[in-house]
Each structure stands twice: as structure tokens, then as C-alpha cells.
Amino acid sequence: MGPDEQQPLGRAEREEPTLGQRIEGHFQGKVLAGLMQLVPILVTVFVLAFIIGHTDGFIRPLPFVKDRPWDLPGVGLIGIIVVFYLIGLFVSVAVGRRTMGVMSFVLTKIPVVKTIFGVTEQATTILASDYNFSRVVFLEWPREGMVAIGFVTGRAFSQTGGHSLAIIYIPTVPNPTSGNMAFVNEDDLFETDLSVEDAIKLIFSGGIVLPERLAMARLPRDVEKKEREFIGRFETRPE
């Protein structure tokens, strides 16, 4: 190797970032964070404006609306709410549930349509599943030393051993509608103060939308100890 050739610097020998690089990194990080916070709002506003605009175009020309005092921009929103309310009433009775079941069965048999319907149904189920997920945990998955996020969906109790198993749903990223299920001893779980909502945002974003901080604790393996083993409180930041 000639005198002018340099070996690659090791991690410990790399130069510290300059002030300009730190400012650039700070600026890019804040822009990305602002964008991630603003995109859901913009998408929501766009979708609502699109739906209300089309429903206004359908409802306002109707005879009982046109040129009446309630013929105003945005009346389509009231129409949407009324339709959702009527559908909710309909599916709350046995006839409505059977009708929706038949419609779902038919849609799952149509090529291409069944794929779109299935993915949409699973996504809405996940988004509305706060009451099905009792809490968020971490567990060593898929191997020891690697920690994955999971949702507790239930528990199974031993009639003889006196211990319990937690039923954990381990979602895939960024599509939580698929994942794995595991039965895990309670003392093998890492407890956390991360909420279900924050965990779902974390999964959908692929780790970009991070909570500001989270704490982790582990149940004691010694049954005589009742206090959790505190792992630490971590402050998160994007790379």
C-alpha cells in the first residue's frame, strides 16, 4: 500500500460530524418529523373534501334539498352521517348481520375483488382493535437477543402449575394485518408503557414515527419476588 493510500477508518476512528453536518442532520430530521405529522392531516382533509364534494353533487340537486334553506355546501356530510347511522342500525339486528355476512361471502369468492376486500377488512379490523389488544409488550423473537413488539390478545391459565401463558400477536411491518401468534410465559415478557395507539403508529410507519420515550420492565423469574425488574427508560430518535 503506497504512502498516499489510506486505510478505511474504523468506527472508533471516524471523524466527528462538523457543525454544518449537525445542522443539516437536525434540519432534515425536523422536516421529516413535520412531514410525517402533517401527511395524515392532509390526507384526511383531501379524502373528506373528495367525499363531501361528490355527495354534495348527488344530494343538493334532489327535489327536497334544491333551493331549500338547507341547500348549503357541506350538506353531503350530513347525508354521509345519516347513511352510516342507518347502516349501523341495520347491522345491529339479525337480518342485517346475515345480509352483511352474505355480501362478505360473495365478495370473497370473486377473483381480484376478494383480495381487495380481504386486505381492506383486515386493515379496518386492526385499526379498530384497541379493545382486543389489552396491552403492548416486547418479547425475544424470533431468537434470543432480538426483541420484537407484540400485542397481548388473551391469557391461558394452568390448572395444576399455577402459572399462566400470554397469547401474543406479533405483527409484521409495515402491514400489521399479517403476523405470528405465540404462547409465551408471562415472566418472559418485557412490559412497557407504550400505548396500543403509539405501537400501531410505530408499526405502520416502519419505525419512523417513534414515541418520545418508553420504559421497559421484566417480570421477575423468581416467583418469590413481586416487583418487576426495571430495564430502563429510553429516549427515541430517528436515524
HULINGI-V455107 format. One record per residue. N is the residue number from 1. RES is the residue in three letters. OMEGA is omega in degrees with one decimal (NA if undefined). BURIAL is 1 if it has 24 or more other C-alpha atoms within 12 Angstrom, else 0. D_CENTER is the distance of its C-alpha to the mean C-alpha in Angstrom with 2 decimals. Layout:
N RES OMEGA BURIAL D_CENTER
N RES OMEGA BURIAL D_CENTER
//
This chain:
1 MET -176.6 0 52.57
2 GLY -178.6 0 54.37
3 PRO -178.2 0 54.50
4 ASP -178.9 0 52.41
5 GLU -179.3 0 49.56
6 GLN 175.2 0 46.84
7 GLN 176.9 0 44.63
8 PRO 179.3 0 40.86
9 LEU 172.8 0 39.89
10 GLY -177.5 0 38.04
11 ARG -178.0 0 34.91
12 ALA -175.0 0 37.14
13 GLU -179.3 0 39.57
14 ARG -178.3 0 37.24
15 GLU 175.0 0 38.11
16 GLU 178.9 0 36.10
17 PRO 179.3 0 34.43
18 THR 179.0 0 36.75
19 LEU 178.9 0 36.28
20 GLY 178.8 0 35.58
21 GLN 177.9 0 32.90
22 ARG 178.0 0 31.23
23 ILE 179.2 0 31.42
24 GLU 178.7 0 30.05
25 GLY 177.4 0 27.09
26 HIS -178.7 0 26.46
27 PHE -179.9 0 26.76
28 GLN 179.9 0 24.45
29 GLY -179.2 0 21.74
30 LYS 177.0 0 22.05
31 VAL 179.3 0 22.19
32 LEU 179.0 0 18.99
33 ALA 178.0 0 17.26
34 GLY 178.7 0 18.87
35 LEU -179.0 0 17.91
36 MET 177.7 0 14.17
37 GLN -174.5 0 14.60
38 LEU -176.1 0 16.96
39 VAL 178.7 0 15.48
40 PRO 179.3 0 13.02
41 ILE -179.5 0 16.15
42 LEU 179.0 0 18.47
43 VAL 178.6 0 16.59
44 THR 179.2 0 16.40
45 VAL -179.5 0 20.09
46 PHE -179.1 0 21.09
47 VAL 179.3 0 19.66
48 LEU 178.7 0 21.24
49 ALA 179.3 0 24.45
50 PHE -177.8 0 24.63
51 ILE -178.5 0 24.22
52 ILE 178.5 1 26.55
53 GLY -179.8 0 29.06
54 HIS 178.9 0 29.37
55 THR 173.8 1 29.63
56 ASP 179.5 1 32.20
57 GLY 178.6 0 34.16
58 PHE -172.9 0 34.27
59 ILE -173.2 1 34.88
60 ARG 176.7 1 37.23
61 PRO -178.2 0 39.99
62 LEU -175.1 0 40.24
63 PRO -176.6 0 43.63
64 PHE 177.5 0 42.37
65 VAL -174.3 0 40.26
66 LYS 177.8 0 42.30
67 ASP 174.0 0 44.51
68 ARG -179.4 0 43.54
69 PRO -179.2 0 42.50
70 TRP 175.8 0 38.87
71 ASP -174.8 0 38.96
72 LEU 173.7 0 36.65
73 PRO -179.4 0 33.85
74 GLY 178.6 1 30.55
75 VAL 177.3 1 32.14
76 GLY 177.8 1 29.80
77 LEU 177.0 1 26.93
78 ILE 178.3 0 29.05
79 GLY 178.5 1 29.65
80 ILE 179.9 0 25.97
81 ILE 179.0 0 25.46
82 VAL -179.8 0 28.57
83 VAL 179.1 0 27.48
84 PHE 179.6 0 24.10
85 TYR 180.0 0 26.12
86 LEU 177.7 0 28.67
87 ILE 177.9 0 26.18
88 GLY 175.5 0 24.61
89 LEU -176.7 0 28.18
90 PHE -176.6 0 28.98
91 VAL 178.0 0 26.21
92 SER 177.8 0 27.02
93 VAL -174.3 0 30.38
94 ALA -178.7 0 31.34
95 VAL 179.8 0 32.62
96 GLY 179.7 0 29.44
97 ARG 178.5 0 27.29
98 ARG 179.5 0 29.81
99 THR 178.8 0 29.88
100 MET 176.7 0 26.12
101 GLY 177.6 0 26.33
102 VAL 179.1 0 29.16
103 MET 178.5 0 27.37
104 SER 179.4 0 24.33
105 PHE 180.0 0 26.88
106 VAL -177.9 0 28.74
107 LEU -179.9 0 25.77
108 THR 179.2 0 24.77
109 LYS -177.9 0 28.34
110 ILE 179.2 0 28.58
111 PRO -178.5 0 28.13
112 VAL -179.6 0 25.48
113 VAL -177.5 0 24.43
114 LYS 178.3 0 23.14
115 THR 179.8 0 20.75
116 ILE -178.6 0 19.33
117 PHE -178.3 0 19.29
118 GLY 179.7 0 17.73
119 VAL -179.6 0 14.72
120 THR 179.9 0 14.29
121 GLU 179.1 0 14.81
122 GLN -179.7 0 12.30
123 ALA 179.5 0 9.50
124 THR 177.1 0 10.76
125 THR 179.1 0 11.08
126 ILE -177.3 1 7.54
127 LEU -178.8 1 6.74
128 ALA -170.7 0 9.95
129 SER 179.0 0 9.82
130 ASP -176.5 0 9.98
131 TYR 177.4 0 13.62
132 ASN 178.7 0 13.38
133 PHE -176.1 1 11.66
134 SER 178.9 0 14.46
135 ARG 178.8 1 13.31
136 VAL 178.0 1 11.68
137 VAL 169.5 1 14.29
138 PHE 178.1 1 15.42
139 LEU 178.8 1 17.97
140 GLU -175.0 0 20.32
141 TRP 0.8 1 19.10
142 PRO 177.5 0 20.47
143 ARG 178.7 0 23.51
144 GLU -178.8 0 25.00
145 GLY 176.9 0 24.33
146 MET -174.4 0 20.86
147 VAL 178.4 0 17.96
148 ALA 178.5 1 14.56
149 ILE -179.2 1 11.56
150 GLY 178.0 1 11.50
151 PHE 177.4 1 11.03
152 VAL -179.7 1 14.44
153 THR -179.7 1 15.18
154 GLY 179.5 0 18.92
155 ARG 177.4 0 22.08
156 ALA -174.1 0 25.37
157 PHE 176.5 0 28.59
158 SER -179.9 0 31.76
159 GLN -176.0 0 34.91
160 THR -174.7 0 37.18
161 GLY 179.3 0 35.46
162 GLY 178.1 0 33.92
163 HIS -176.1 0 30.56
164 SER 174.8 0 27.14
165 LEU 174.3 0 24.39
166 ALA 176.6 1 20.67
167 ILE -172.2 1 18.74
168 ILE 171.1 1 15.64
169 TYR -177.7 1 12.90
170 ILE -174.8 1 12.11
171 PRO 172.3 1 9.42
172 THR -177.4 1 10.55
173 VAL 1.0 0 9.44
174 PRO -178.1 0 8.51
175 ASN -176.0 0 8.56
176 PRO 178.2 1 6.92
177 THR 173.1 1 9.56
178 SER -178.1 0 12.08
179 GLY -179.7 0 12.84
180 ASN 176.8 0 15.60
181 MET -178.6 0 16.92
182 ALA 170.9 1 19.25
183 PHE -171.3 1 21.74
184 VAL 173.0 1 22.15
185 ASN -177.5 1 24.80
186 GLU -177.2 1 23.63
187 ASP 174.8 1 25.58
188 ASP -177.5 1 23.79
189 LEU 170.7 1 20.45
190 PHE 177.6 1 19.48
191 GLU -179.9 1 18.45
192 THR 176.8 1 16.37
193 ASP 178.5 1 15.93
194 LEU -179.5 1 12.26
195 SER 178.7 1 10.61
196 VAL -179.2 1 7.84
197 GLU 179.1 1 6.45
198 ASP 179.2 1 7.20
199 ALA 179.0 1 5.95
200 ILE 176.0 1 2.14
201 LYS 179.6 1 4.16
202 LEU -178.1 1 6.32
203 ILE -179.0 1 5.29
204 PHE -178.0 1 5.01
205 SER -178.0 1 8.04
206 GLY 178.6 0 9.74
207 GLY -179.5 0 10.73
208 ILE 178.8 1 12.10
209 VAL -175.2 1 10.37
210 LEU 169.7 1 11.72
211 PRO -178.0 1 12.66
212 GLU -179.9 0 16.40
213 ARG 174.9 0 17.32
214 LEU 179.0 1 16.56
215 ALA 179.5 1 19.14
216 MET 176.2 1 19.70
217 ALA -177.7 1 22.40
218 ARG 176.2 1 23.74
219 LEU -177.7 1 25.64
220 PRO 175.1 0 29.31
221 ARG 176.2 0 30.73
222 ASP -174.6 0 34.02
223 VAL -179.5 0 33.99
224 GLU 178.0 0 36.58
225 LYS -177.6 0 34.25
226 LYS -179.4 0 31.99
227 GLU 177.8 0 30.33
228 ARG 175.6 0 27.16
229 GLU -176.8 0 27.71
230 PHE -179.0 0 26.05
231 ILE -178.9 0 24.60
232 GLY 174.2 0 23.97
233 ARG -171.8 0 22.09
234 PHE 171.0 0 20.50
235 GLU -174.7 0 20.10
236 THR 175.4 0 17.65
237 ARG 178.5 0 18.63
238 PRO 178.3 0 17.81
239 GLU NA 0 20.56
//
